[in-house]
Amino acid sequence: MNATSAALLGLLHEGPMTGGELVAAARERFGVFFSVTRSQVYRELPVLAEEGLLKLGRQGPRSSQQYVITPVGRRAFRSWLNADVGQDSVRSPLVLRLAHSGSLTSRQRRKLVEGARPMAVARLDAAKAAAKAADGDPYAKAAADFAVGHSRALVKMVDSIPLG
């Protein structure tokens, strides 16, 4: 099982959701440390249903389809949780651009940094708010604290890029 599938199964433990609701929940719950795109969600859902890990729930407005985790899906998710972690990575196109920003002109680099800093600061503010809201759940709090640390590091990296 890939990490995107596991993320969706984990979210569906909270109850039935449509693809759009899963995208929004992933963005809110995983924020900075694990991105899930709309196309990934809609690509994975039929596969998970074919494998019997999900079943179709109620049909919603505008043909939206709810998905419900099955007992087989719950077992598969628990198995994924208990598997060896293996190599871990954080994929950030922004960090990759910043790491190679020495190849840019000073004007291009300034534009990159000036565009990145407000986003990085907003991400840090959102991560701090999520960490504060997660106080009752030690697991959500640990993930939220990671997001705060990662966001602080991103702001620090943006600020460290020489513009001249």
PLY file of the C-alpha trace (Angstrom):
ply
format ascii 1.0
element vertex 164
property float x
property float y
property float z
element edge 163
property int vertex1
property int vertex2
end_header
0.00 0.00 0.00
1.36 3.42 -0.88
1.38 6.33 1.56
-1.41 8.19 -0.25
-3.72 5.18 0.05
-2.81 4.87 3.72
-3.52 8.57 4.27
-6.98 8.17 2.74
-7.78 5.07 4.78
-6.62 6.85 7.92
-8.90 9.80 7.20
-11.85 7.51 6.50
-11.56 6.12 10.03
-13.28 9.38 11.02
-16.34 8.51 8.90
-17.57 8.48 5.30
-16.22 11.23 3.05
-16.35 12.26 -0.59
-13.20 12.77 -2.62
-13.44 16.52 -2.16
-13.87 16.14 1.58
-10.83 13.86 1.67
-8.74 16.44 -0.17
-9.80 19.15 2.30
-9.30 16.90 5.33
-5.82 15.88 4.13
-4.85 19.51 3.61
-6.09 20.41 7.10
-4.83 17.35 8.94
-1.50 16.70 7.23
-0.66 20.24 6.17
3.01 20.71 5.65
4.31 17.20 6.25
2.30 15.19 3.70
0.66 16.63 0.61
-2.19 14.89 -1.15
-3.41 16.30 -4.44
-6.92 16.12 -5.81
-5.72 13.98 -8.72
-4.00 11.53 -6.35
-7.19 11.16 -4.29
-9.40 10.54 -7.30
-6.87 8.10 -8.76
-6.59 6.08 -5.50
-10.26 5.86 -4.51
-11.40 3.47 -7.30
-8.32 1.30 -6.73
-9.04 1.06 -3.00
-12.68 0.22 -3.75
-11.65 -2.49 -6.26
-9.39 -4.02 -3.61
-12.29 -4.12 -1.16
-10.68 -1.61 1.22
-13.47 0.90 0.62
-17.10 0.65 -0.34
-19.35 3.24 -1.86
-21.49 5.18 0.55
-24.26 7.66 -0.11
-24.44 9.61 -3.33
-24.30 13.31 -2.56
-25.15 16.50 -4.42
-23.67 17.04 -7.90
-22.91 13.31 -8.18
-20.40 13.40 -5.33
-19.75 9.93 -3.98
-19.04 9.09 -0.36
-16.55 6.37 0.46
-16.62 4.19 3.57
-13.70 2.16 4.91
-14.42 -1.57 5.14
-13.19 -3.98 7.83
-10.62 -5.23 5.28
-9.53 -1.61 4.80
-9.15 -1.13 8.55
-6.96 -4.24 8.77
-4.88 -3.15 5.77
-4.37 0.28 7.33
-3.32 -1.23 10.66
-0.91 -3.52 8.80
0.56 -0.50 6.99
0.97 1.31 10.33
2.87 -1.68 11.74
5.15 -2.17 8.72
8.78 -1.10 8.66
9.06 2.63 8.03
11.84 2.46 5.47
13.32 5.61 3.96
11.42 8.79 4.80
11.46 12.03 2.85
9.84 15.42 2.66
9.34 16.56 -0.94
9.31 20.30 -1.35
9.58 21.92 -4.77
10.24 25.24 -3.01
13.19 23.87 -1.02
14.53 22.32 -4.22
14.28 25.69 -6.00
15.92 27.50 -3.08
18.72 24.92 -2.96
19.48 25.67 -6.63
18.81 29.40 -6.50
22.51 30.13 -6.98
21.86 29.35 -10.65
19.45 32.28 -10.89
20.22 35.91 -11.55
19.99 38.12 -8.47
16.74 39.55 -9.84
15.23 36.06 -10.34
16.44 34.98 -6.90
14.90 38.08 -5.28
11.59 37.32 -7.01
11.70 33.70 -5.79
12.48 34.68 -2.19
10.02 37.57 -2.11
7.30 35.24 -3.38
8.23 32.42 -1.01
8.54 34.35 2.26
4.88 35.36 2.72
3.79 31.81 1.92
6.32 30.37 4.37
5.25 32.78 7.13
1.56 32.01 6.49
2.36 28.30 6.66
4.15 28.84 9.97
1.19 30.78 11.38
-1.21 28.03 10.29
1.04 25.35 11.79
1.19 27.21 15.11
-2.61 27.46 15.15
-2.93 23.74 14.38
-0.47 22.89 17.16
-2.46 24.96 19.62
-5.72 23.28 18.52
-4.19 19.79 18.84
-3.41 20.06 22.55
-5.89 17.30 23.52
-4.47 14.64 21.18
-0.79 13.80 21.79
-0.39 12.19 18.34
-1.93 15.10 16.45
0.10 17.44 18.67
3.36 15.67 17.79
2.58 15.95 14.06
1.53 19.59 14.47
4.72 20.38 16.38
6.71 18.81 13.51
4.84 21.08 11.09
5.78 24.10 13.23
9.45 23.07 13.26
9.46 22.38 9.53
7.75 25.70 8.81
10.23 27.58 11.01
13.07 25.90 9.14
11.53 26.92 5.81
11.27 30.57 6.90
14.87 30.42 8.13
16.00 28.94 4.81
14.15 31.60 2.79
15.72 34.31 4.97
19.20 32.84 4.51
19.23 33.02 0.70
21.57 35.83 -0.40
19.70 38.15 -2.73
22.70 39.95 -4.23
0 1
1 2
2 3
3 4
4 5
5 6
6 7
7 8
8 9
9 10
10 11
11 12
12 13
13 14
14 15
15 16
16 17
17 18
18 19
19 20
20 21
21 22
22 23
23 24
24 25
25 26
26 27
27 28
28 29
29 30
30 31
31 32
32 33
33 34
34 35
35 36
36 37
37 38
38 39
39 40
40 41
41 42
42 43
43 44
44 45
45 46
46 47
47 48
48 49
49 50
50 51
51 52
52 53
53 54
54 55
55 56
56 57
57 58
58 59
59 60
60 61
61 62
62 63
63 64
64 65
65 66
66 67
67 68
68 69
69 70
70 71
71 72
72 73
73 74
74 75
75 76
76 77
77 78
78 79
79 80
80 81
81 82
82 83
83 84
84 85
85 86
86 87
87 88
88 89
89 90
90 91
91 92
92 93
93 94
94 95
95 96
96 97
97 98
98 99
99 100
100 101
101 102
102 103
103 104
104 105
105 106
106 107
107 108
108 109
109 110
110 111
111 112
112 113
113 114
114 115
115 116
116 117
117 118
118 119
119 120
120 121
121 122
122 123
123 124
124 125
125 126
126 127
127 128
128 129
129 130
130 131
131 132
132 133
133 134
134 135
135 136
136 137
137 138
138 139
139 140
140 141
141 142
142 143
143 144
144 145
145 146
146 147
147 148
148 149
149 150
150 151
151 152
152 153
153 154
154 155
155 156
156 157
157 158
158 159
159 160
160 161
161 162
162 163
